[in-house]
Amino acid sequence: MKGRRAGNGVIVAEVRDAEITIVGGGAIGCAVAYCLARAGYPDIQIVERGELAAATSSQAAGLVGQVRGSKERTRLAMASVALYSKIEQETGYTADWRQTGSIRIAMTTERAGEFRAMADVAASAGLEVEFLEPGRLAGLFPPLDTGQVRAALWCPTDGYLQPHSLVMAYARAARDRGVTVAAHTTLTGITVTRGAVTGIRTSSGSASTDMVINAAGPWAGAVASLAGAELPVVPVRHEYFVTVPQEGWHGGLPVLRIPDIRIYARAEVRGILCGGWEADGMSLDPREVAVGSHWPSHPTGMSSPASPLISPGSSPRSPRPRSVRYSADTRRSPRTAGSSSGRYPGSAGS
Ligand SMILES: Cc1cc2nc3c(=O)[nH]c(=O)nc-3n(C[C@H](O)[C@H](O)[C@H](O)COP(=O)(O)OP(=O)(O)OC[C@H]3O[C@@H](n4cnc5c(N)ncnc54)[C@H](O)[C@@H]3O)c2cc1C
């Protein structure tokens, strides 16, 4: 194969004529490349403006949860877990998948009722879940303060992975099946002839192609516009932080989700990676995201472009050892009393 080997082990080729051109070398683009190559498509290239996995994918928290509100979404997530569980065996490349299980905490009886509905959906999809009694919850997650827990839904096959590792595993496995990667190559135009894609224009020249797959993440709207299509994709910024090591936290702990206070957490080595489901997360107007822009223009109120998230080793403002403080509303101090009754206070039963 013509090309040079980049530091990440992936052969970097020139843009070329190809049956299928995938725009974007993030989690989606590399996954699609791998799956199509595995399915027998022989002539695929990825065109990536920068380096593989260097945009949003590598900044993801990497949670993999299967408990969803519909049977279809549950099955889709189950298919992801099935793939992550065997990708290393299948390809020889690791995604650093850790099947730790996950615990979803309800702090209100209403939320506990919602969890029961989710458990019914899980059962209909064939996903194993169960409600935990307090003793079992404390055993599975010793650092957790269980005082305000009304119900705890356990999914033993959930977990987390390192998204950068996943992208590189897909990319390397795709490369082994003949996919080429044109890195540092920006797609600048799509040639459409009589309603069908026939070619691409890039910062490194033009090429013919029968199909363009748009996997440009936050830039997907801009790429679609090159073919005259309008794609209603709105990039939304999400934040998490990683603490310094905390007593009792280690990589084998389950993932925690606490929707009543809009927080999730997992161990990152011996620290805590904690993020929130922002009620009013900052979003970008996709019409203002230009093809080839270094980063989508930032929304009003952001003083600087979205930057890499706080990295491991950074000091959180208020690390709290031995208990997770679910302070979405930081003015409220959580109670610390645990429950030893064998049932959660106010629990409608589990
Ligand atoms: C295992 C996993 C867990 C996740 N967990 C979470 C989570 O807990 N919470 C959460 O919010 N999100 C999560 N995410 C989602 C994540 O935050 C990103 O939204 C997702 O990975 C985006 O993938 P992408 O491939 O669409 O985009 P990107 O990774 O951004 O890739 C798009 C690529 O397209 C390239 N590109 C753009 N325009 C052009 C052009 N004109 N020419 C050439 N190349 C171009 C860019 O350079 C970029 O590399 C998770 C993702 C994974 C894989």
The ligand as a Tripos MOL2 file, in Angstrom:
@<TRIPOS>MOLECULE
LIG
   53    58     1     0     0
SMALL
NO_CHARGES

@<TRIPOS>ATOM
      1 C1        -18.0000    4.5840   23.5650 C.3       1 LIG1
      2 C2        -18.5270    5.9860   23.4760 C.ar      1 LIG1
      3 C3        -19.1070    6.5370   24.5750 C.ar      1 LIG1
      4 C4        -19.5860    7.8320   24.5160 C.ar      1 LIG1
      5 N1        -20.0810    8.3290   25.6530 N.ar      1 LIG1
      6 C5        -20.5400    9.5660   25.6350 C.ar      1 LIG1
      7 C6        -21.0550   10.1060   26.8230 C.ar      1 LIG1
      8 O1        -21.0510    9.4660   27.8660 O.2       1 LIG1
      9 N2        -21.5710   11.3650   26.7690 N.ar      1 LIG1
     10 C7        -21.5790   12.0810   25.5980 C.ar      1 LIG1
     11 O2        -22.0580   13.2030   25.5950 O.2       1 LIG1
     12 N3        -21.0930   11.5830   24.4580 N.ar      1 LIG1
     13 C8        -20.5850   10.3580   24.4450 C.ar      1 LIG1
     14 N4        -20.1100    9.8360   23.2770 N.ar      1 LIG1
     15 C9        -20.2660   10.5780   22.0100 C.3       1 LIG1
     16 C10       -19.0830   11.4960   21.7380 C.3       1 LIG1
     17 O3        -19.0840   12.5510   22.6710 O.3       1 LIG1
     18 C11       -19.1600   12.1010   20.3280 C.3       1 LIG1
     19 O4        -20.3810   12.7680   20.1630 O.3       1 LIG1
     20 C12       -19.0290   11.0630   19.2400 C.3       1 LIG1
     21 O5        -17.9630   10.1910   19.5280 O.3       1 LIG1
     22 C13       -18.8210   11.8000   17.9170 C.3       1 LIG1
     23 O6        -18.3320   10.8930   16.9480 O.3       1 LIG1
     24 P1        -18.2530   11.3350   15.4600 P.3       1 LIG1
     25 O7        -17.4310   10.3220   14.7490 O.co2     1 LIG1
     26 O8        -19.6320   11.6100   14.9580 O.co2     1 LIG1
     27 O9        -17.5300   12.7870   15.4580 O.3       1 LIG1
     28 P2        -16.0010   13.1800   15.6570 P.3       1 LIG1
     29 O10       -15.2770   12.3130   16.5980 O.co2     1 LIG1
     30 O11       -15.9980   14.6410   15.9390 O.co2     1 LIG1
     31 O12       -15.3910   12.9210   14.2070 O.3       1 LIG1
     32 C14       -15.7340   13.7180   13.1110 C.3       1 LIG1
     33 C15       -14.4910   13.8870   12.2810 C.3       1 LIG1
     34 O13       -14.8190   14.5060   11.0400 O.3       1 LIG1
     35 C16       -13.7230   15.2980   10.6450 C.3       1 LIG1
     36 N5        -14.1770   16.2680    9.6650 N.ar      1 LIG1
     37 C17       -15.0920   17.2360    9.8320 C.ar      1 LIG1
     38 N6        -15.2570   17.9380    8.7010 N.ar      1 LIG1
     39 C18       -14.4280   17.3850    7.7970 C.ar      1 LIG1
     40 C19       -14.1170   17.6890    6.4310 C.ar      1 LIG1
     41 N7        -14.7300   18.6970    5.7670 N.pl3     1 LIG1
     42 N8        -13.1970   16.9420    5.8080 N.ar      1 LIG1
     43 C20       -12.5830   15.9110    6.4450 C.ar      1 LIG1
     44 N9        -12.8320   15.5870    7.7250 N.ar      1 LIG1
     45 C21       -13.7420   16.3380    8.3800 C.ar      1 LIG1
     46 C22       -13.2660   15.9200   11.9540 C.3       1 LIG1
     47 O14       -11.9190   16.3740   11.8670 O.3       1 LIG1
     48 C23       -13.4420   14.7710   12.9400 C.3       1 LIG1
     49 O15       -12.2540   14.0470   13.1530 O.3       1 LIG1
     50 C24       -19.5560    8.5670   23.3050 C.ar      1 LIG1
     51 C25       -18.9570    8.0170   22.1830 C.ar      1 LIG1
     52 C26       -18.4270    6.7390   22.2630 C.ar      1 LIG1
     53 C27       -17.7560    6.1790   21.0430 C.3       1 LIG1
@<TRIPOS>BOND
     1     1     2 1
     2     2     3 ar
     3     2    52 ar
     4     3     4 ar
     5     4     5 ar
     6     4    50 ar
     7     5     6 ar
     8     6     7 ar
     9     6    13 1
    10     7     8 2
    11     7     9 ar
    12     9    10 ar
    13    10    11 2
    14    10    12 ar
    15    12    13 ar
    16    13    14 ar
    17    14    15 1
    18    14    50 ar
    19    15    16 1
    20    16    17 1
    21    16    18 1
    22    18    19 1
    23    18    20 1
    24    20    21 1
    25    20    22 1
    26    22    23 1
    27    23    24 1
    28    24    25 2
    29    24    26 1
    30    24    27 1
    31    27    28 1
    32    28    29 2
    33    28    30 1
    34    28    31 1
    35    31    32 1
    36    32    33 1
    37    33    34 1
    38    33    48 1
    39    34    35 1
    40    35    36 1
    41    35    46 1
    42    36    37 ar
    43    36    45 ar
    44    37    38 ar
    45    38    39 ar
    46    39    40 ar
    47    39    45 ar
    48    40    41 1
    49    40    42 ar
    50    42    43 ar
    51    43    44 ar
    52    44    45 ar
    53    46    47 1
    54    46    48 1
    55    48    49 1
    56    50    51 ar
    57    51    52 ar
    58    52    53 1
@<TRIPOS>SUBSTRUCTURE
     1 LIG1         1 GROUP 0 **** ****
